[in-house]
Amino acid sequence: MTNESQPAAKGGEQVLTVGVAQFRAALALYPAEDQEILEWLRGYLYQALGGQVQPLLQRLGVSYLDLHRVFSGRRSENYSGVIAAAAALRQRVAKDTPLVETDVTRAITDALDYARDHAAMTAIVGGTGRGKTLTAQVWAAANNHGRTHYIRMTSGARRSTLLMKLCESAGMGYGGYKGPELEQRILHNNAYTSRNVLIIDEAGHLIPKGDSSATSAIEFLRDMHDEIGCAVVLIFTDVYLEQMEQGRLNRFFGQFIGRLEKIVRIAPEPSLEEVEAAVRSFAPEAGSDLIAAAFAATSSGKGKLRTLYRDLKKADLLAKAQNHPLDVEDLKAAIAWRSGEEF
């Protein structure tokens, strides 16, 4: 028996005592537009906040009792207040994670949209610092109607690692369960449905290393797609896709890659158009000298577009401290500061 007026304690943190099945049943009671907002809110709780309910209550400005009643289908007197607060939070999150539009971000977004609209398996492939992760995170946070689960894999990940991360993302417990039991909970507990988009970042960590031939981790993602019907988006650095296409397990992975309906391959180096868009997001009236310096910085081998954004943020702070528009000298100073060089 759960207490709807007080959150439960788990590992020193306060968590929401509403299970997946109960939440799904509650959604059916509400209008479609409210369902989307509440799906987004639950995803934000478990993905952005790691399931910690207290920070969510603070950001919403509502009581635990009201949130619990809405999530569990016991209509609260403050139902409209919870919905309005969730919609406002969703707008703030989107505003706090702006995305500079370029050919690359548009291509990544198109792949994500395709996966969502067709419940397809797709892949996004490119070198480090090319905007794959940021674009996927922004899309997942603000453009998915609560349907997306963004999961980042870590080095040395195994099938068990993937299963635990899938449970965490869906707000399901995994303690005390063996691997096959977790698989059944994920596949048959309605935590993931055909509406979901599953984004696996750093998916290359699921590829067998050394002499290992254990492909079960990445195969489970295919199982989820086949059995549940959810979309799956795999984000790789280019070296891992090369291993899949040309390595010793290429016969197996050849079949797997054949299941990918769309593969976006990002050019290794930023284009001038990408660099100019990044610069103008900080300095709308930027001159050709500033854009040229930024492009040279991304082409020097000392950094990619991700590094340029950091340099531009530092340069913007320097310019504001001196009360003048960001210029090429500010960018040079920021690069020198990062590199530990004299300027």
BELMO-V847281 format. One record per backbone hydrogen bond with DSSP energy under -0.5 kcal/mol. NH is the residue of the N-H (numbers start at 1). CO is the residue of the C=O. E is the energy in kcal/mol with one decimal. If there is no record, write none. Layout:
<<NH,CO,E> <NH,CO,E>>
This chain:
<<4,2,-0.7> <6,3,-0.7> <8,15,-1.7> <10,13,-3.4> <13,10,-1.5> <15,8,-3.0> <18,16,-0.9> <23,19,-2.2> <24,20,-2.6> <25,21,-2.1> <26,22,-2.0> <27,23,-2.2> <28,24,-1.1> <29,26,-1.9> <30,27,-2.0> <35,31,-2.2> <36,32,-1.9> <37,33,-1.4> <38,34,-2.7> <39,35,-2.7> <40,36,-2.2> <41,37,-2.4> <42,38,-2.5> <43,39,-2.3> <44,40,-2.6> <45,41,-2.3> <46,42,-2.2> <47,43,-2.5> <48,43,-0.6> <48,44,-1.0> <49,44,-1.6> <51,45,-3.1> <52,49,-1.7> <53,14,-2.5> <53,51,-0.6> <56,52,-0.7> <57,53,-2.5> <58,54,-2.1> <59,55,-2.0> <60,56,-2.2> <61,57,-2.8> <62,57,-0.9> <67,63,-2.1> <68,64,-3.0> <69,65,-2.3> <70,66,-2.1> <71,67,-2.6> <72,68,-1.9> <73,69,-0.7> <73,70,-0.7> <74,69,-1.7> <75,73,-1.2> <79,76,-1.6> <82,78,-2.3> <83,79,-2.3> <84,80,-2.5> <85,81,-2.4> <86,82,-2.4> <87,83,-2.4> <88,84,-2.1> <89,85,-2.2> <90,86,-2.4> <91,87,-1.8> <92,88,-2.1> <93,89,-2.6> <94,90,-2.0> <95,91,-2.1> <96,92,-2.2> <97,93,-0.8> <97,94,-0.6> <101,99,-0.5> <106,102,-2.4> <107,103,-1.9> <108,104,-2.4> <109,105,-2.6> <110,106,-2.4> <111,107,-1.8> <112,108,-2.1> <113,109,-2.9> <114,110,-2.6> <115,111,-2.2> <116,112,-2.3> <117,113,-3.0> <118,114,-2.0> <119,115,-1.0> <120,115,-1.2> <122,120,-0.5> <122,232,-2.6> <123,262,-2.3> <124,234,-2.7> <125,264,-3.3> <126,236,-1.6> <130,127,-0.8> <135,131,-2.0> <136,132,-2.1> <137,133,-2.7> <138,134,-2.6> <139,135,-2.4> <140,136,-2.6> <141,137,-2.3> <142,138,-2.1> <143,139,-2.3> <147,144,-1.7> <149,197,-2.8> <150,148,-0.5> <151,149,-0.6> <151,199,-3.0> <153,151,-0.6> <153,201,-2.5> <157,154,-1.4> <162,158,-2.2> <163,159,-2.5> <164,160,-2.2> <165,161,-2.3> <166,162,-2.4> <167,163,-2.1> <168,164,-2.6> <169,165,-2.4> <170,166,-1.4> <171,167,-0.6> <171,168,-1.1> <172,167,-3.0> <177,174,-1.5> <182,178,-2.4> <183,179,-2.4> <184,180,-1.8> <185,181,-2.1> <186,182,-2.5> <187,183,-2.6> <188,184,-2.4> <189,185,-1.4> <192,186,-0.6> <196,193,-1.6> <197,147,-1.9> <198,231,-2.8> <199,149,-2.7> <199,197,-0.7> <200,198,-0.6> <200,233,-3.0> <201,151,-2.8> <201,199,-0.7> <203,200,-0.6> <203,235,-2.2> <205,202,-1.9> <206,203,-2.0> <207,204,-1.6> <212,209,-2.0> <215,213,-1.1> <218,206,-0.6> <219,215,-1.9> <220,216,-1.5> <221,217,-0.8> <222,218,-1.1> <223,219,-2.2> <224,220,-2.4> <225,221,-2.0> <226,222,-2.7> <227,223,-3.2> <228,224,-2.2> <229,224,-1.1> <229,225,-0.7> <230,224,-0.8> <231,196,-2.4> <232,120,-1.7> <233,198,-3.2> <234,122,-2.4> <234,232,-0.5> <235,200,-2.6> <236,124,-2.6> <236,234,-0.6> <240,237,-1.3> <241,237,-1.1> <242,238,-1.9> <243,239,-1.7> <244,240,-2.1> <245,241,-2.4> <246,242,-2.7> <247,243,-2.3> <250,247,-1.7> <253,249,-2.6> <254,250,-2.1> <255,251,-1.1> <255,252,-0.6> <256,252,-1.6> <257,253,-3.4> <258,254,-1.5> <259,255,-0.5> <259,256,-1.7> <260,257,-1.6> <261,121,-2.7> <261,259,-0.6> <262,121,-0.8> <264,123,-2.7> <265,263,-0.6> <266,125,-3.2> <266,264,-0.6> <275,271,-2.1> <276,272,-2.8> <277,273,-2.0> <278,274,-2.1> <279,275,-2.6> <280,276,-2.6> <281,277,-1.1> <282,278,-0.5> <282,279,-1.5> <283,279,-2.7> <286,283,-2.1> <291,287,-1.8> <292,288,-2.4> <293,289,-2.1> <294,290,-2.2> <295,291,-2.5> <296,292,-2.3> <297,293,-1.8> <298,294,-1.6> <299,295,-1.0> <300,297,-0.6> <305,129,-0.6> <306,129,-1.3> <308,304,-2.0> <309,305,-2.2> <310,306,-1.5> <311,307,-2.4> <312,308,-2.9> <313,309,-2.3> <314,310,-2.1> <315,311,-2.8> <316,312,-2.5> <317,313,-1.8> <318,314,-2.2> <319,315,-2.5> <320,316,-2.4> <321,317,-2.3> <322,318,-1.2> <323,320,-0.9> <324,319,-2.1> <331,327,-1.7> <332,328,-2.3> <333,329,-2.2> <334,330,-2.3> <335,331,-2.5> <336,332,-2.5> <337,333,-2.3> <338,334,-2.2> <339,335,-2.4> <340,336,-1.0> <341,336,-2.2>>
